């Protein structure tokens, strides 16, 4: 029997069934920014989830996965999404990446060669290079920061006090000031508490680290939208879309903003784009309703003279 042809789109329910994965696990990866939130998945999105699933089944810690993905995005700027564009797999307790025909360690960027045992012993016999201690200390701090980040996520999930959640993320940032995940999550904690000035400060710090961080732009868009500053909101939603063309939530919010500003055709364009990415969710029903209202309105008014 021939292999089935990949579909153009899969619902979340289909993805869970195909991969044998729980909704809770998908949402956990979304919260950790391994993948963005989608209601409709392309085949490449399934590959990303399958890669994550394989790493976790082989007991690779989430913190190590996050470190590897961050390093790959920084090191390989031409690769937009490492999970879909690269072969990422585990080798024992290590993550390996197949890149341009060679095996690579993602964090250091070093090529991994298949030495025999004698060669390995020779390599290990060399004395430590200058600066190795400092590098080891920096790596230790990053690992500690990631543990505090994980703690912050756990505290949010169990409904811990705001003070405890903030303390965990702040501790992560003290150890690793460029942790975009901690910066954005701390911003969102303050946003939900309606402390908009603090929320904006942390979102902007995340963008200082990564100017193309789609989630930070999207969250800033939400913040300005909440404050009634539609032009600023629109700018950040569009930046989020520039960073990730299939960002369904960005299309949805952009359509709403354009609709509120009276830009009917632009709103129609983004409603249609949203429905291509997410055709089956409850939000899609709202999108279709708004799209229908805009089309009916255009018919009633007729063409401008």
PyMOL commands that set and color helices and strands:
alter all, ss='L'
color gray80, all
select helices_A, chain A and resi 12-19+23-31+43-57+62-75+82-85+117-124+132-157+162-175+180-192+196-209+214-226+230-243+248-260+264-277+282-301
alter helices_A, ss='H'
color red, helices_A
select strands_A, chain A and resi 10-11+40-41+87-91+94-99+102-104
alter strands_A, ss='S'
color yellow, strands_A
deselect
rebuild
show_as cartoon
